[in-house]
Amino acid sequence: MVLRFRRLLLVALILCVALAALSWLALQRQDAWLRPLLENMLAERLTQAVSVREAVLELGTTPVLVVRKLQVGDGARALVAIDELRIGGDPRQLASSGQVGSISVSGVKVSLARDGQGRWNLATLLRPADGATPRWRIESLLVQDATVTVVLPGQDEGLEVYLARLEAGPLAPGVAGRFSARVRGTLPLVLGAGAQASLRLAGGYLPGDEASPPSVQALGLSGEVNTASARFADIHLEVAALRPADGGVALDGVALGATIQVADEPRLHGALYAPQLRLDAGGLQAATLGLALHRAGDSSRARLGLAGLTVDRAGSGSAVFSFFGALPLQDGPASASLSGRLRGGLESGGLAFERARLRARLPLAGGASAETDVALAGSMRLRPEAARTAELRFDGRFDRSSVVGRLAWRPELAVPLRLEASADRLDLDRYMPGSPRSGRETPASLPDWRTLPVALDVRVGLLRSGGMSARKARLRLVPDGPRGEAQRRAE
């Protein structure tokens, strides 16, 4: 009996030693079998070629699977490339409930491209697998040093976003969580070559489940955007909720504020509020928008509202809009309304006004006012590779006079904004702060025109100024300083 027990004990000991030896050999040579196993599993799931340089399993209190130099896609430009991926968690929880303790990813490069039919190259990777949705949960996700490049058809230079750090968790169907991120990026398609953005964002999310779609709550964004000619600093964006809605995205409670610096011009502070915005395959819709602008250190504010905005992207690429606003001036508030249709977009390279109409009231000295009712037509070139220009033609009535003209924006000129117009009559005394009609003794001057980057060239059938009249007159104004001198030399 004792001999039999000793034999069984010896056999058990031999089996344990053999199992330990096999386990040790498997761990020592795990890359030889673990790496091809991962490559085959991922390639079958993603329907793309997958390569892994190294895959090891680190044993400890919590086992960690480490994958290095993971690449999805072949050819000169991989769809996804990851320097290191670390997945840690309890194997028992992973097997029973699909729960992963942590995922850490570093050195990520993602290349997004869209072909002429609007298909994205990563569409197959994001397509859900067949069969029932498996249970899963990730307690924490950390992404560091990630670069995402987006290239659109016909564009040599795309959008590039650098994600310095992203933290999120937990991640699971129907489980709420929080996220935060620091990103930098280039925006050549939107703001021209050299445009850079540096942003921080944070918020909460609900990934959604079979009964409800995913959503983002209390989204906050801050940072700055720099272009070749302007700087947008102290950017603060708040969105109460962002959620899918009928094939699009709905944003509730949108509030945006920023400080704007254009070249050497005075800084402006701006704020925008929209109760709700909607973006879908057809374009952008906004029931109401509010905008406030003022110079730094100036308490006066310009107010602008936008009602009934609809941007059609899928069809004609047009927008129907209606503006209304008020601007505080020395002699009283100015008010204006603008309605019409825009056509075009980034893909067409510009925007064009169609059937636009402007009505405005400009307060004058002594309680008088100038009424404006003009029809507008014009275009704006937006393509980054070409010179950014804008031109607005108008024809109508201004202050009891017929007027026709053109407003042009040429950023390469010393004075980028130029107004050319012809009018039946023009009474300058009505617009001078020191006009005798106003009952004030302040000498006549136009200080604002001398500081703005605007050049005026107005031909007038009958011009009145200081009690004198002139027929077939021409009025030309250029700003003071280096801008004006450069403009005079150019002419």
VENWO-V142875 format. One line per field, one symbol per residue. burial: + if it has 9 or more other ideal C-beta (glycine too) atoms within 8 Angstrom, else -. Layout:
burial->???
This chain:
burial->-------------------------++--++-+++--++--++--+-+-+-+-++++-----+++++++++++----+++++++++++++--++----++++++++++++++++------++--+----------+++++++++++++++++-----++++++-+++++++++-+-+++++++++++++--+--+++-++++++++++-----++++-+++++++++--+++--+++++-+++++--++++++++++++++-----++++++++-+++++--++++-+++++++-+-----++++++-+++++---+++++++++++-+-+--+++++-+++++----++++++-+++-++++++--+++++-+++++++++-+---+++++++-++++-+-+-+++++++-+++++++++-+-+++++++++++-++----------+---++++++++-++++----+--+-+-+++---++-++----
